[in-house]
């Protein structure tokens, strides 16, 4: 007897060349390094260059993931790009990535769940693979979030950066008696009553433009920890695992205080939490795969480890995926 699992066979990441420190941000708005670090844990972020688009970042992260998985672009028959900052209103950024990778078969589409996008995309790809709609997926979280920031608003512009992370997911048969592998379970949530706590003040249908990020920071913080623990507990219950079974917790990299708060409430020791927000700030849908790729590259996440991915973002949306590496 066999069980079908969606296994992550390779991950990749890309950050633009332009590194911007807190001191550099302080030259643009009324803020300073100590204030930013104390409230967020962020020390720097990366900003895309002029003419460098979300699809470009996505392609570079995707190429790394393909190389790590030992496959070529021709082996991919599904591309999902989680992004809030697409190159165009349409076509989908995923279609542009597909073309840039030289793929002319299969399906490609974008997924919009803001900061929860990559977790939503992992769950979506898992469903597609298990239902026979694809055999091997390239799942990418990519953002040029700097393009929708109000650089006069110090409460938001210090928080975000640009980047991309990617994973190759492959349908694999796990024989009975073999160690479990792949995506074990996911939980996805949303509640639109909170839409105006974190949003952009425009869009094609409302203002004929893209709008800029607006956020009620205290409200987001107030809901975040509870929402995070909700989906993590749900996924653990559905698999029979406990917090103590986790080897690594890879949360959305939005704010160190939120990550620390969730860790304490869940009972996860700090040494099991992958923290990269200090290095690239909040990159929205790219945050989780960037953190994941970092921990795989430096050897922390190893074959057989039990890894929990988690994210919460505008909408509100939130979700978690439990993966046996």
C-alpha positions in Angstrom: 0.0 0.0 0.0 1.3 3.4 -0.9 0.5 7.0 0.1 0.8 9.9 -2.3 2.7 12.8 -0.9 3.8 16.2 -2.3 7.5 16.3 -1.5 9.6 19.5 -1.6 12.7 18.4 -3.5 14.5 21.7 -3.8 14.3 25.3 -2.6 15.8 28.6 -3.8 15.9 32.3 -2.9 16.8 35.6 -4.5 17.3 39.1 -3.0 18.0 42.2 -5.1 21.5 43.7 -5.0 20.3 47.0 -3.4 20.7 46.5 0.4 19.1 49.4 2.4 19.9 49.7 6.1 17.8 51.4 8.7 20.2 54.3 8.8 19.6 54.8 5.1 15.8 54.7 5.6 16.2 57.3 8.4 17.5 59.7 5.7 14.2 59.5 4.0 11.7 59.5 6.9 11.6 60.6 10.5 12.9 57.4 12.2 16.1 55.9 13.5 17.7 52.5 13.7 17.1 51.7 17.3 13.4 52.5 17.0 13.0 50.1 14.1 15.1 47.3 15.7 13.2 47.5 19.0 9.8 47.4 17.4 10.4 45.0 14.5 13.8 43.3 14.7 14.5 44.6 11.2 18.0 45.9 10.4 18.0 46.0 6.6 15.9 45.2 3.6 16.6 44.8 -0.2 14.9 46.9 -2.9 14.5 45.9 -6.5 16.4 48.0 -9.1 14.7 50.1 -11.7 13.6 47.8 -14.4 13.7 44.8 -12.1 10.3 43.2 -11.8 8.6 40.6 -9.7 8.8 38.1 -12.5 12.6 38.6 -12.6 13.0 37.9 -8.9 10.7 34.9 -9.2 12.7 33.4 -12.1 16.0 33.7 -10.2 14.6 32.0 -7.1 12.9 29.4 -9.3 16.1 28.6 -11.1 17.8 28.0 -7.8 15.0 25.7 -6.7 15.2 23.7 -10.0 18.9 23.3 -9.6 18.6 22.2 -6.0 15.9 19.6 -7.0 18.1 18.3 -9.8 15.4 18.9 -12.5 15.1 21.2 -15.5 12.3 23.7 -16.4 11.0 21.2 -18.9 10.1 18.9 -15.9 7.7 21.4 -14.5 4.0 21.2 -15.4 2.6 23.6 -12.9 3.7 27.1 -11.8 2.1 29.0 -9.0 3.3 32.5 -8.2 2.1 34.0 -4.9 2.4 37.7 -5.2 0.7 41.0 -4.3 2.8 43.0 -6.7 2.4 41.4 -10.1 4.2 42.8 -13.1 0.9 43.6 -14.8 -2.8 43.5 -13.9 -2.8 40.7 -16.4 -1.4 38.4 -17.7 -0.5 36.5 -14.6 3.1 36.9 -13.4 3.3 33.1 -13.4 2.7 33.1 -17.2 5.6 35.5 -17.6 7.8 33.3 -15.4 6.8 30.3 -17.4 7.8 32.0 -20.6 11.1 33.3 -19.2 12.0 29.7 -18.1 11.2 28.4 -21.6 8.2 26.3 -20.5 5.4 26.0 -23.0 3.3 23.3 -21.4 1.3 22.8 -18.3 -0.5 25.5 -16.3 0.6 28.7 -14.7 -1.3 31.1 -12.5 -1.0 33.7 -9.7 -2.3 33.4 -6.2 -3.1 36.5 -4.1 -3.3 36.0 -0.3 -0.8 38.8 0.5 1.7 37.6 3.2 0.0 34.2 3.4 0.4 33.6 -0.3 3.2 31.0 -0.2 1.5 28.8 2.4 -1.7 29.1 0.3 0.3 28.2 -2.8 1.9 25.2 -1.1 -1.6 23.9 -0.1 -2.9 24.5 -3.6 0.0 22.8 -5.3 -0.4 19.9 -2.9 -4.0 19.5 -3.9 -3.3 19.8 -7.7 -0.6 17.1 -7.4 -2.6 14.7 -5.3 -5.6 15.0 -7.7 -3.5 14.2 -10.8 -3.6 17.7 -12.3 0.2 17.9 -12.3 3.3 15.9 -11.5 5.8 18.5 -10.5 5.1 22.1 -9.4 7.3 25.2 -9.1 5.8 27.2 -6.2 7.1 30.8 -5.8 6.5 33.7 -3.5 7.8 36.9 -5.1 7.3 40.5 -4.3 8.5 44.0 -5.3 6.6 45.4 -2.3 8.6 48.6 -2.3 6.6 49.7 -5.3 3.4 50.0 -3.3 4.8 51.7 -0.2 4.2 55.3 0.9 7.7 56.4 1.5 6.4 59.3 3.6 4.7 56.9 6.0 7.3 55.7 8.6 4.9 53.2 10.1 4.9 51.1 7.0 7.9 51.9 4.8 10.4 50.6 7.3 8.7 47.2 7.5 8.9 45.9 4.0 11.4 44.8 1.3 11.6 42.9 -2.0 12.6 39.3 -2.7 11.6 35.9 -3.9 11.7 32.3 -2.7 10.7 29.1 -4.4 10.2 25.4 -4.0 9.9 22.4 -6.3 7.1 20.1 -5.2 6.9 16.6 -6.7 4.2 13.9 -6.3 5.9 10.9 -4.7 4.6 7.5 -3.6 5.6 6.6 -0.1 5.4 2.9 0.6 3.8 1.5 3.7 6.5 1.2 6.4 8.7 3.9 4.9 9.4 7.1 6.8 6.7 9.8 6.1 7.6 12.6 3.7 6.2 15.6 2.1 3.2 17.8 3.0 1.3 16.1 5.8 -1.5 18.7 6.2 -2.4 22.3 5.7 -5.0 24.7 7.2 -6.1 27.9 5.5 -8.3 30.6 6.9 -9.6 34.1 6.0 -11.9 36.7 7.5 -12.8 39.7 5.3 -14.2 41.7 8.1 -10.6 42.8 8.8 -9.9 43.9 5.3 -9.2 47.6 6.2 -6.7 46.8 8.9 -4.1 46.0 6.2 -4.8 47.0 2.6 -3.9 49.2 -0.3 -5.9 52.4 -0.8 -6.5 51.7 -4.5 -6.9 49.2 -7.3 -7.9 48.9 -10.9 -11.6 48.7 -10.1 -11.8 51.4 -7.4 -9.2 54.0 -8.3 -7.8 52.9 -11.7 -4.5 52.6 -10.0 -2.5 50.3 -7.7 -2.8 52.2 -4.4 -0.4 52.3 -1.5 -0.1 50.2 1.7 -2.1 51.3 4.7 -2.0 49.5 8.0 -3.4 49.7 11.5 -0.4 48.2 13.1 -1.8 47.7 16.6 -4.8 45.9 15.2 -2.7 43.6 13.0 -0.4 42.8 16.0 -3.4 42.2 18.3 -4.9 39.5 16.0 -1.7 38.0 14.6 -0.6 35.7 17.5 -4.0 34.2 18.0 -4.5 33.5 14.3 -1.1 31.9 14.0 -1.6 29.6 16.9 -5.1 28.7 15.6 -3.8 27.2 12.3 -0.7 25.6 13.8 -2.8 23.8 16.4 -5.3 22.8 13.7 -2.6 21.2 11.5 -1.0 19.4 14.4 -4.3 18.0 15.6 -5.2 16.7 12.1 -1.9 14.8 11.9 -1.6 13.5 15.5 1.6 15.4 16.0 2.4 17.8 18.9 4.5 20.9 19.3 7.2 18.8 20.8 7.5 16.8 17.6 8.5 19.9 15.6 12.1 20.3 14.6 11.6 23.7 13.0 9.0 26.5 13.0 9.3 28.7 9.8 6.9 31.6 10.4 6.1 34.6 8.2 8.9 37.1 8.7 6.8 40.2 9.5 7.9 41.3 12.9 10.2 39.7 15.5 7.8 40.6 18.3 4.9 38.7 16.6 7.2 35.7 16.0 8.4 35.7 19.6 4.8 36.0 20.9 3.6 33.1 18.7 6.5 31.0 19.8 5.8 31.6 23.5 2.1 31.0 23.1 2.7 27.8 21.2 5.5 26.6 23.5 8.2 26.5 20.7 11.7 27.1 22.0 13.5 30.0 20.3 16.2 27.7 19.0 13.6 25.9 16.9 12.4 29.1 15.2 13.9 30.2 11.9 14.3 34.0 12.1 15.4 36.0 9.0 13.3 39.2 9.3 16.3 41.1 10.5 18.0 40.4 7.2 15.3 41.1 4.6 12.3 42.7 6.5 8.8 41.7 5.6 8.8 40.5 1.9 5.1 39.5 2.1 4.6 36.2 0.1 8.3 35.8 -0.3 9.0 35.8 3.5 8.3 32.2 4.3 10.2 30.6 1.3 13.2 33.0 1.9 13.4 31.8 5.5 12.9 28.2 4.4 15.6 28.4 1.8 18.0 30.0 4.3 17.5 27.2 6.9 17.9 24.5 4.2 21.0 26.2 2.8 22.8 26.5 6.2 22.0 22.9 7.1 19.5 23.5 9.9 16.6 21.8 8.0 17.6 18.2 7.1 16.0 15.2 5.6 13.5 13.7 8.0 12.9 17.0 10.0 9.3 18.0 10.8 8.8 21.6 9.6 5.9 23.9 10.3 5.3 26.8 7.8 3.0 29.6 8.9 1.9 33.0 7.7 -0.7 35.7 8.3 -1.5 38.7 6.1 -3.9 41.2 4.8 -7.5 40.1 4.3 -7.0 38.8 7.0 -5.7 35.5 5.6 -3.7 33.0 7.6 -2.5 29.5 7.1 0.0 26.7 8.0 1.5 23.6 6.4 3.2 20.8 8.2 6.0 19.2 6.1 8.2 16.1 6.7 11.4 17.1 4.9 
